[in-house]
Amino acid sequence: MLTHTWRKSSRSGPNGACVEARLAETGVEIRDTKLTVSPILRASRADWHSLLRTSGR
């Protein structure tokens, strides 16, 4: 379950290649944790759920 705090993906690798996501006012925000200043991608909740279904989660 996503919250307003960043949550690391359970599929993140041990080499620091991590993706985090959190709920936002208008959808979901996604970032790369290994970058010190990561751009934040924004997706609607519908798009986020579609991505999860497509990836088998």
Legacy VTK file of the C-alpha trace (Angstrom):
# vtk DataFile Version 3.0
C-alpha trace
ASCII
DATASET POLYDATA
POINTS 57 float
0.000 0.000 0.000
1.287 3.438 -0.901
1.381 6.320 1.557
2.426 9.946 1.331
5.931 8.866 2.383
8.347 7.356 -0.154
8.178 3.549 -0.373
10.932 1.495 -2.003
9.924 -1.061 -4.604
10.069 -4.682 -3.504
11.697 -5.404 -6.878
14.653 -3.073 -6.278
17.993 -4.746 -6.752
20.820 -5.070 -4.195
23.105 -2.843 -6.295
21.286 0.352 -5.280
19.082 0.438 -8.392
15.954 1.433 -6.509
12.666 3.023 -7.423
10.407 4.646 -4.848
6.801 5.765 -5.081
4.360 7.731 -2.940
0.818 9.040 -3.117
0.394 12.644 -4.181
-2.608 14.947 -4.332
-3.303 14.135 -7.987
-1.895 10.620 -8.309
1.399 8.857 -7.686
4.978 10.190 -7.740
7.910 7.950 -8.719
11.645 8.619 -8.317
15.044 6.935 -8.652
16.658 6.704 -5.220
20.245 6.302 -6.397
20.289 9.832 -7.827
21.047 12.580 -5.320
18.673 14.926 -7.141
16.171 12.679 -8.849
13.514 13.979 -11.192
10.049 12.988 -10.027
7.675 11.358 -12.477
3.970 11.843 -11.880
1.224 9.450 -12.932
-2.505 9.377 -12.372
-3.747 6.660 -10.053
-5.411 4.949 -13.031
-2.109 4.928 -14.943
-0.266 3.645 -11.854
-2.714 0.749 -11.444
-2.416 -0.033 -15.147
1.388 -0.122 -14.847
1.179 -2.493 -11.887
-1.218 -4.808 -13.746
1.071 -4.792 -16.802
4.165 -5.596 -14.724
2.466 -8.530 -13.024
2.201 -6.970 -9.546
LINES 1 58
57 0 1 2 3 4 5 6 7 8 9 10 11 12 13 14 15 16 17 18 19 20 21 22 23 24 25 26 27 28 29 30 31 32 33 34 35 36 37 38 39 40 41 42 43 44 45 46 47 48 49 50 51 52 53 54 55 56
